[in-house]
Structures are given as structure tokens and as C-alpha cells.
């Protein structure tokens, strides 16, 4: 009763385990037995933030950002490094943050939140932390570093 999901040969999830294990996305836990295998997700992929990496990339300018801006940058980092598409839109980032914060099904509250995230992307783009890929709605980290001023990304 300590585990959250039961995967057996007769349900539709069991067949996916071998592929996930081969890809290195899951591995058997040391408490696993032949009769009751226990799988653990790759620790890198379940991380919620990449603050250390972002701090190394942007330096002290990163420290001046408010919490939401740092969260958005963490999502951009995750998509840039671990997604096939490498891009993340403001809408997709909003869904990720909304889910991570335990957001309920209230569409009006989500819409308000989405506008906050959209403004966060605009501030980060203006500050030089992210850039939009031409012809898409997706964003990438600006690897050259932030070129805007700290004032341009202030929370107010």
C-alpha cells in the first residue's frame, strides 16, 4: 500500500515499462522483487526547478527575478533540454504551472493565471532571458544571457 499505481501484465500500462526502462526513464527500485517490481522515475526528469543551472547561466541578474519569473524560466529550461520540440509556449507553461500548484478546474481562475504567465514571458523576453523562435509561439532560453535592465523585469 506504499505505492501509487499497480501495473500488471493484464492492464494497458504494463507493456510500456520495458520501453521506458530501456530508454533510461525508469529503473527498478532496490526493494523490487520479481513478483512485485517497483519502478522509480529518472530523478532529473521529475525535477520541478532548475534554479542552480539558471543561476549559472544568467548570474546575479537571475537573483533579482520574482518567484513566478523563476518558475517560468525553469519550465523553459526543462522544455529546452528535455523535450523533442525544445520550445514551450506561454499557454503550455501555464498549464504546467497550474497543475504543479494544484489548480482546480475553475476556467476563470486559470484565465487570470494564464495572463500573469503571459506577462511573465513578455518581461523575460524584454529582459533578454528568453527569445521567441521565429514563426512559432514557442520560447527558448537566450543563451547569450540577459541584455535588458533589471528595471525592465521588475515585478511591478
N, C-alpha and C positions, 0 to 999 in steps of 0.2 A: 504493500500500500504506500510505498515511498516514491513511486514513480508516476508520472502523469499520463502516460499513454501505453496501451498494450498493443504490440504489433505481433501478429501471429501469421502463420502461413496461409490461413484462410481469409484474411482481410486484404484489402487492396493496397495497403501501405507496405506490407512485408517485402514484396518484390523489389521495392526501391532501395532497400537497405544495402544490398550488395553494391549497387552503383555508387551510392553515397560514400560507402566505406572505401571503395576503390579510388574515388576522387579525393579522399582525404578530408571529406567534410564531416564525417563522424568516425568514431572509433569505439571499440568495446571498452567498457569500464572494467577496472580490475576486479570488481565484485561480480562481474558477469559469469554466468555458467552456461554450459552447453544447452541445458533445458530452458533457462531464462536469461537470454542475452540482454545486456543493458548497454545502451549506446549513449555516448556523450558527443555533443556538437563541438566542432572546432572552436576553440576559445577566441581566436582572432575574429571570427565571423560573428560571434554573438556580442561583441563589444558594443557599447552604446555611444562611447565618445572616443575621440582621437585627439584629446587636448594636448598631450605631450608632442605628438607629431606636428600638430598645427602650430604650437608654440615654437618648435624648432624651425618651422618653415617661415613664420611671419615675425618672430621675435617679440619684442616688448609691445609692438602695436597690437598684437593679439590680446594681450592682457587688458587693454583698455576697452575691449568689447563687452557688451552686456551678455547676460546668460542666453537669451534667445539667439543672438547672433552667433555665439559659440556653438550652440546646438545645431544651427543651420549649417555652419561650416563643417561640423562633424559628419553630418549627413552627406554633404557634398564630397567630403574626403572618402567616406565609405563607398559611395557610388563610383567615384573616380578610380578607386583602387580595386574594387571587388565586384563590379557589375560589368557584364559584357558590353552594355551600351555606354558606360562610363559617364553618362550625363544624368542629371536629375533636374526636374522641373520644380517650380515653386509648389505646384499642386501635389506632386508626388512627395515632396519633402513635408508638406503639411499633413498628408495622410500618415506618414511615418511618425512625425512628432505627436500628432493627435492620438494615435494608437499607443505610443510609448507613455503618454501622460494619462492613459486610461480614459480618454474621451468617450463620452456616451454618444448615442445616436441622434443627438439634437442638431439638426442641419443648420439652424440659425447660429448656434454657438460655433459650429465648425466653420461657417462662412466668415464670421468675425475673426476667428483664429487664422483662417487662410489669408485674409487681408493683412494681418500682422506679419505673417511669414513672407508674403509678397513684398511688403515694405522692407523687411529684413534683407531680402535678396537685393532690392534696389539700393539699400545702404551699403551692402557689401560690394556690390558692383561699382558703385560710385567711389567707395574707398579703395578699390583696386584689389580686393581679396578674391573675388570671383570674376569670371568673364563668361558671357553667353556665347555659345557656339553659333556661328552664323547660320541662318536658315533653320534654326531649331528653337525650342523653348527651354533647352537644357543648358545647365551651367557646369563649368569646370573651375577648379581652383586656379587662381592666377599664380602660376609657379614662379613668375618673376618677382613676386612679392607685392605688398600693398604700396601703391603710389599716392593714394589720396591722403588727405589730412585727417588727423584724429577727430577734428571737429565734424568732418563730413559723415562720420559713423556714430556720432553720439546718440544715445537712446532717445533723446528728445527731438 
